[in-house]
Amino acid sequence: MKKLTFSIAAAALAIAGSTATFAAELPAYEANGFPVSPLQVRVLGAAHVQQDVTAPATTATVHQASVLTPRKLKTATVTTGSAR
């Protein structure tokens, strides 16, 4: 039962993380200090419109975190000298 709960929690975090990362990548615009959508820019014209600079997303998905963490697996033991 604990494995199922952990799997569901991991899946929920992965979905939330990917959604937040996607939303952070959408461009944001402002005209004269007011936020405007891309549709408003097309309808009203692009005079005095600037794109807001956003910082890159720093969140990692569950898969990225598992790939980037060091492994704790011992692959082989090596014996040298007279211990053979």
N, C-alpha and C positions, 0 to 999 in steps of 0.2 A: 504494500500500500504506500510505503514511503517513496519507493522508486517512481510510482505513478504520479504522486504529488510533485516530486522533484522534476519529472519530465514536463508536466503541465506548466510549472512555474518557469522552467527554462524556455519553453516555447513562447510563453507570454512575454518574457523579457526580450526574446529575440524579435518578436513582432513589434513590441513597443520601441525597441532600439532602432530598428530599420525604418519605422514610421517617423520617428523624431529626426533621424538623419536625413530622410527624404525631404521633410518639411523645412529643414534648415537650409537646403540647397536651392529652394525656390527664390527667384530674384525679387527684391523689394525696391520699389521706386518711391521717390518723393518729389513733389512739385511745390516750390515756395515754402518748404518746411513741413508740408502736410503729406502723409502717406497716401499714395494712389495705387490703384491696381493697373496691370497691363491693359485691361480693357478701357479704363478711364484715360490712359495715355493715348490710346488709338483714337478714341472718340474726341477728346478735347485738344489733341495735338501735343507734340513733344517739346514745346517751348518751356524752358526753365525746369526740365525734368532731369533728375539725377538718380542713378542707381545706388542704393545703399550698399556699402561694403560690409559683408558679414564674415565673421571668423569661421574658419573651417571646423567642421564637426569633430569633436574629440572622443565621441563614444565609439566603442567597438562592439560588434555583435558577439554572441556567445561563441560562434564558430571561430571568429578572429581571435578572441581571447584564448580559446583552447589551443589554437595553432601557435600563438605567440608565447605561451607559457612554457618554461623549460620542463622537460620530461624527467621523471624520477624513476627511470627504469634502468636497472643494472643489466648490462648486456652480456658481459663475460668476466670471469676472473682469470687473472694471469698469474701463473706461478713460474718462478725462475730459479735457477741454481739447483741446489741439492734437494729442494722440496718436491721435486718431481717424483 
